[in-house]
Amino acid sequence: MSFSFRHTALLSNALLFGASPVFANTTELDTLKRELASLEQKVAQLEAHSDSADIHTEEPEKGVQVGGAIRFNYGMNSYDQDSERRGGDIDFDLVRINLSGEVAEVGINAEVRFHDYMRVVKFAYLDYDITPQWHAQLGLAPVPFGNTPVASRSYFMTPNYFVGLEEDYDLGLVFKRAMQDNWQLDLAFFKNDDHGGIDGSAEDRQDRYSVDLVGLRGAGEGVYDAPGQKLAEYNTLAGRYAYQFEHELGQTQIGVSALHGGLDNGISRAGDYQAWAVHASNRYEQWYFHIQHTEYDYQVDASTQLVVAANAMYDTIAAKASSTTLGVSYDLSVALGPIEDLTLYNDFGLMHDKSDDSANTWMNITGVSVAAGPIFAYIDLVHAQNQPFIGGTLVGDSDDFERRFNINVGYYF
């Protein structure tokens, strides 16, 4: 609503001519003039308020927000005697930049990580709501596979990550149906891995966040050597279906995931690969439980060992294996000085039935995450056997278990 000069004139006429002539003396006229001046002032205030309200009720322009993190890591390991002698070491972990937002109804999500040993793009994709039910992602997008929203709680994740089946991002197109009518469906096509496949232009194939297949392990090559024969994934189809329901003990989600794709050696198709998983999770008040069984199979000639890469290193995996993972966590809101939230968790993973007849891999992580304003920390006690980053490899045959105490602290903005 707005006021004009016409409204002021009408108010003036009503005051002047609506009064009886008997009382229209000088004193009354002075009073009426003062009342008119007061009303005019109120009109001016209302007009100004109306203009201001029109300005402030306009929807703010959407844009892209910038965030990120700076993280440091402390570790003391049973497999590094010098580190144990010093009482552990503190290392720089990363500087992370995140972009998220929306312009013209098209969203963007991206994360770039700067480590002291590599710089990587973890993910970078556009997203768009096709309908209220269907959402699309295009670019270096997450592969829909396994338990969500989390397959693990700890800093180290599960053994599935180290064969490329957890926290994996590839280049392609994803369609996601929202959780309506109790079910959710994700369908995806990935043209190739995050380095552009077999002939990608990446300078170092091991400098990547996601674990991907990069070659065959030949005779005489060490577990951590660069592969003599290169391979890469391409034309991968992936799907994930989940059904969710309520009951007396909370909210349960059960689902299945599968993917299938080709392998290329730079000259021709060299084989195929596939993986599938059944998974379930349950949320009950502050408790969260999850379990998953996974099987994968890389079919390349008669090869029993293949080369994967990530985190500036090469490693070796069995061409075929199964894994079982399970975890439990408890979310707790507290008021301990600046500490606001704690999550206590235990994640366990077992890699077994390997095609190269190597020993089983297992890892158990007991820990707590701590949130205090912009500060977030993982405090983990890890016990493992034949586990990458815990003194072993997925094709190891060690009978010894290793231990790592780890604290990762980050400032998030």
C-alpha positions in Angstrom: 0.0 0.0 0.0 1.2 3.6 -0.8 0.1 7.1 0.1 -0.1 10.2 -2.2 -0.7 13.9 -2.2 -4.4 13.1 -3.0 -4.7 11.2 0.3 -3.3 14.2 2.2 -5.7 16.6 0.5 -8.7 14.4 1.4 -7.6 14.3 5.1 -7.3 18.0 5.1 -10.8 18.6 3.7 -12.3 16.1 6.1 -10.7 18.0 9.1 -11.6 21.5 7.9 -15.1 21.1 6.5 -16.3 18.3 8.8 -16.1 20.7 11.8 -19.2 22.7 12.9 -19.0 26.5 12.1 -19.9 27.2 15.7 -16.5 25.9 16.9 -14.4 27.0 13.9 -12.6 29.7 15.7 -8.8 30.5 15.6 -7.9 28.2 18.5 -9.7 25.2 16.8 -8.1 26.1 13.5 -4.6 26.0 15.1 -5.5 22.6 16.7 -6.7 21.2 13.3 -3.5 22.5 11.6 -1.4 20.7 14.2 -3.4 17.5 13.7 -3.0 17.8 10.0 0.7 18.3 10.2 0.9 15.2 12.4 -1.1 13.2 9.9 1.1 14.3 7.0 4.1 13.2 9.0 2.6 9.8 9.6 1.7 9.5 5.8 5.3 10.3 4.9 6.5 7.6 7.4 4.1 5.1 6.0 5.2 5.9 2.4 8.9 5.5 3.4 8.1 2.2 5.2 6.1 0.9 2.3 9.0 1.6 -0.2 11.5 0.0 2.2 9.3 -3.1 2.7 9.0 -3.4 -1.1 12.8 -3.5 -1.4 13.4 -5.9 1.5 10.8 -8.4 0.5 12.3 -9.0 -2.9 13.9 -12.5 -3.2 17.7 -12.3 -2.8 19.7 -13.1 -5.9 21.0 -16.7 -5.9 24.7 -17.2 -6.4 27.7 -19.4 -5.7 29.1 -19.7 -2.2 32.8 -20.5 -1.4 33.8 -22.7 1.6 36.5 -25.1 2.5 38.8 -26.4 5.2 42.4 -26.4 6.5 43.3 -29.7 8.1 46.3 -31.2 10.0 47.0 -34.8 11.0 48.7 -36.5 14.0 49.5 -40.2 13.8 51.5 -42.7 15.8 51.9 -46.1 14.2 53.1 -49.6 15.2 54.6 -50.1 11.8 56.9 -47.1 12.0 59.3 -47.5 14.9 60.9 -44.1 14.4 57.5 -42.5 14.6 56.7 -44.4 17.8 60.1 -43.4 19.3 59.2 -39.7 18.7 55.7 -40.1 20.1 54.1 -39.7 16.7 54.3 -36.9 14.0 52.1 -34.1 12.9 51.7 -33.6 9.2 49.9 -31.0 7.0 46.8 -32.7 5.6 45.2 -30.3 3.1 43.7 -27.0 2.1 40.3 -27.6 0.6 38.2 -25.2 -1.5 34.5 -25.9 -2.0 32.0 -24.2 -4.4 28.3 -24.7 -4.1 25.2 -22.8 -5.1 22.8 -22.1 -7.9 22.6 -19.6 -10.8 19.6 -19.6 -13.2 18.2 -22.8 -11.5 21.4 -24.7 -12.4 23.5 -25.8 -9.3 27.2 -26.4 -9.0 29.2 -28.5 -6.5 32.9 -28.7 -6.6 35.8 -29.5 -4.3 39.6 -28.9 -5.0 42.1 -30.3 -2.6 45.7 -29.1 -2.1 48.0 -31.6 -0.3 51.7 -31.2 0.0 52.1 -34.2 -2.3 49.4 -33.5 -4.9 46.5 -31.3 -6.1 43.3 -33.0 -7.0 39.7 -32.3 -8.0 37.6 -34.5 -5.8 34.3 -33.7 -7.5 32.9 -31.1 -9.9 29.4 -31.4 -11.3 26.4 -29.4 -12.3 23.0 -30.3 -11.0 19.4 -29.5 -12.1 15.9 -30.4 -10.8 14.2 -31.9 -13.9 11.0 -32.4 -12.0 10.1 -32.3 -8.3 10.9 -36.0 -8.3 14.0 -36.3 -10.5 17.3 -34.6 -10.1 20.3 -34.7 -12.6 24.0 -34.4 -12.0 26.5 -33.9 -14.8 30.3 -33.9 -14.6 32.7 -35.5 -12.1 29.9 -36.9 -10.0 29.5 -39.4 -7.2 29.0 -43.0 -8.2 25.7 -44.3 -6.7 26.8 -47.4 -4.8 26.2 -48.8 -1.3 25.0 -47.4 1.9 24.1 -43.7 2.1 24.3 -41.1 3.5 27.4 -42.7 5.0 29.1 -46.0 4.5 31.5 -45.3 7.4 32.1 -42.7 10.0 35.8 -42.6 10.4 38.6 -40.7 8.8 39.9 -43.9 7.1 36.6 -45.2 5.7 36.4 -49.0 4.9 38.4 -51.4 2.7 35.8 -50.8 0.0 37.3 -47.4 -0.6 40.6 -49.0 -1.5 39.1 -51.0 -4.4 37.1 -48.0 -5.7 33.7 -48.9 -4.3 33.3 -46.1 -1.6 33.6 -42.4 -2.1 34.1 -42.9 -5.9 33.7 -40.0 -8.4 33.7 -40.5 -12.2 32.9 -38.4 -15.3 29.3 -38.9 -16.4 25.6 -38.3 -15.9 23.5 -39.3 -12.9 19.7 -39.3 -12.5 18.4 -39.4 -9.0 14.8 -40.0 -7.9 13.9 -38.4 -4.6 12.9 -40.6 -1.7 9.1 -40.5 -2.3 6.6 -43.3 -1.8 9.3 -44.9 0.4 11.7 -45.7 -2.5 14.6 -44.1 -4.2 16.3 -44.9 -7.5 19.7 -43.7 -8.9 20.7 -44.4 -12.5 24.0 -43.3 -14.0 26.3 -43.6 -17.0 30.0 -42.8 -16.6 32.0 -42.4 -19.7 35.4 -42.8 -17.9 37.2 -42.2 -14.7 38.2 -38.8 -13.2 41.4 -38.6 -15.4 39.6 -38.9 -18.7 40.2 -42.6 -19.2 43.1 -44.4 -20.9 44.3 -41.4 -22.9 43.5 -38.7 -20.4 45.9 -35.8 -20.1 46.7 -36.1 -16.4 50.4 -35.8 -15.7 50.5 -38.4 -12.9 47.8 -41.1 -13.0 48.2 -41.8 -9.3 47.3 -38.2 -8.3 43.6 -38.6 -7.8 41.1 -38.8 -4.9 39.0 -41.7 -6.1 40.6 -45.2 -6.3 40.5 -46.4 -9.9 41.9 -49.3 -11.9 45.0 -48.1 -13.9 46.8 -51.3 -15.1 47.7 -54.9 -15.0 50.3 -56.2 -12.5 52.9 -58.1 -14.4 55.6 -60.5 -13.4 58.5 -59.0 -11.6 56.6 -55.8 -10.7 56.5 -54.7 -7.1 53.2 -54.1 -5.2 53.7 -50.3 -5.4 55.3 -50.1 -8.9 53.7 -48.2 -11.8 52.0 -50.7 -14.1 53.8 -51.9 -17.2 50.5 -52.3 -19.0 47.9 -49.6 -18.6 44.2 -50.1 -18.3 41.2 -47.8 -17.6 37.5 -48.1 -17.0 35.0 -46.8 -19.6 31.3 -46.8 -20.4 30.1 -47.8 -16.9 26.4 -48.2 -16.1 25.5 -48.0 -12.4 22.3 -48.2 -10.5 21.1 -48.1 -6.9 17.7 -48.9 -5.5 16.6 -48.3 -1.9 13.4 -48.8 0.1 12.8 -47.1 3.4 10.2 -47.7 6.0 9.3 -46.7 9.6 8.8 -49.1 12.5 9.0 -49.3 16.3 12.8 -49.3 16.3 13.2 -46.3 14.0 13.7 -45.9 10.3 15.2 -48.7 8.1 16.6 -48.5 4.6 17.4 -51.6 2.6 18.8 -51.6 -0.9 20.8 -53.1 -3.8 23.5 -51.5 -6.0 25.2 -52.7 -9.1 27.6 -51.5 -11.8 29.1 -52.9 -15.0 31.6 -51.4 -17.5 34.4 -52.0 -19.9 38.2 -51.9 -19.6 40.4 -50.4 -22.3 44.2 -50.8 -22.8 44.6 -48.0 -25.3 44.3 -50.2 -28.3 41.2 -52.3 -27.8 38.7 -53.5 -25.2 40.7 -55.5 -22.8 37.9 -56.9 -20.6 35.0 -56.1 -18.4 34.3 -55.4 -14.7 31.3 -55.5 -12.5 30.3 -55.1 -8.8 27.2 -55.5 -6.8 26.2 -55.0 -3.2 23.3 -55.5 -0.8 23.1 -53.0 2.0 20.9 -51.9 5.0 20.9 -49.2 7.6 18.8 -48.2 10.5 18.4 -44.9 12.4 16.9 -45.2 15.9 17.0 -41.9 17.8 20.7 -41.1 18.1 21.8 -44.6 17.0 22.8 -45.4 13.4 23.6 -49.0 12.2 24.7 -50.1 8.8 25.8 -53.3 7.1 26.9 -54.1 3.5 28.1 -57.1 1.5 29.9 -56.4 -1.7 31.5 -58.4 -4.5 33.5 -57.2 -7.4 35.1 -58.9 -10.4 37.6 -57.5 -13.0 37.8 -59.9 -16.0 41.1 -59.3 -17.9 42.6 -62.4 -19.5 43.7 -64.7 -16.7 45.0 -61.9 -14.5 44.6 -62.3 -10.7 46.1 -59.0 -9.7 45.5 -55.5 -10.9 46.9 -52.0 -10.3 44.9 -49.2 -8.7 45.9 -45.7 -8.0 45.0 -42.8 -5.7 46.6 -40.5 -3.1 49.8 -40.1 -5.2 50.6 -43.8 -5.0 50.0 -47.1 -6.9 48.8 -50.2 -5.1 47.7 -53.8 -6.0 44.4 -55.5 -5.5 43.0 -59.0 -6.3 41.1 -59.1 -9.6 38.1 -60.6 -7.7 37.1 -60.4 -4.1 34.2 -60.0 -1.6 33.9 -57.7 1.3 31.6 -57.3 4.3 31.4 -54.1 6.3 29.3 -53.1 9.3 29.3 -50.1 11.6 27.5 -48.5 14.6 27.5 -44.9 15.7 25.9 -42.7 18.4 25.3 -39.0 18.0 25.4 -37.0 21.1 24.7 -33.2 21.6 26.8 -31.8 24.5 27.8 -28.5 26.0 31.4 -29.0 27.0 32.9 -25.6 26.5 33.1 -25.0 22.7 32.2 -28.7 22.0 28.7 -29.0 20.7 28.4 -32.5 19.1 30.1 -35.8 19.5 29.7 -39.0 17.4 31.0 -42.2 18.8 31.5 -45.0 16.3 33.0 -48.4 15.4 33.5 -49.4 11.8 34.6 -52.9 10.8 35.5 -54.1 7.3 36.7 -57.5 6.0 38.0 -58.2 2.4 37.9 -62.0 1.7 37.7 -64.7 -1.0 40.4 -63.0 -3.1 41.2 -64.4 -6.5 45.0 -64.3 -5.9 44.7 -66.4 -2.8 46.3 -63.7 -0.7 45.4 -63.4 3.0 42.2 -61.7 4.2 42.2 -58.0 4.9 40.4 -56.6 7.9 40.2 -53.3 9.6 38.5 -52.1 12.8 38.2 -48.4 13.7 37.0 -47.2 17.1 36.7 -43.5 17.4 34.9 -40.3 18.0 34.3 -37.2 16.0 34.2 -33.8 17.7 32.4 -30.7 16.5 33.2 -27.3 18.1 32.0 -24.4 16.0 34.2 -24.3 12.9 36.5 -27.0 14.3 35.9 -30.7 13.4 38.2 -33.5 14.5 38.4 -37.3 14.0 40.1 -39.3 16.8 40.6 -42.9 15.6 42.2 -46.0 17.0 42.8 -48.4 14.1 43.6 -52.1 14.2 44.2 -53.8 10.9 45.8 -56.6 8.9 46.9 -56.3 5.2 45.2 -52.9 5.0 46.5 -50.0 2.9 47.7 -46.9 5.0 47.8 -49.2 8.1 51.2 -50.8 7.2 49.9 -53.2 4.6 48.4 -53.9 1.2 45.3 -55.7 0.0 47.4 -58.4 -1.5 49.5 -58.9 1.5 50.1 -62.2 3.4 51.1 -60.8 6.8 49.9 -62.6 10.0 50.6 -59.5 12.1 48.1 -56.9 13.0 49.0 -53.3 12.9 47.9 -50.4 15.0 47.5 -46.7 14.3 46.3 -43.9 16.6 45.3 -40.9 14.5 43.9 -37.4 15.1 42.7 -35.3 12.2 41.8 -31.7 13.1 40.3 -29.3 10.6 39.0 -25.7 10.5 35.9 -25.6 8.2 34.5 -22.4 6.7 
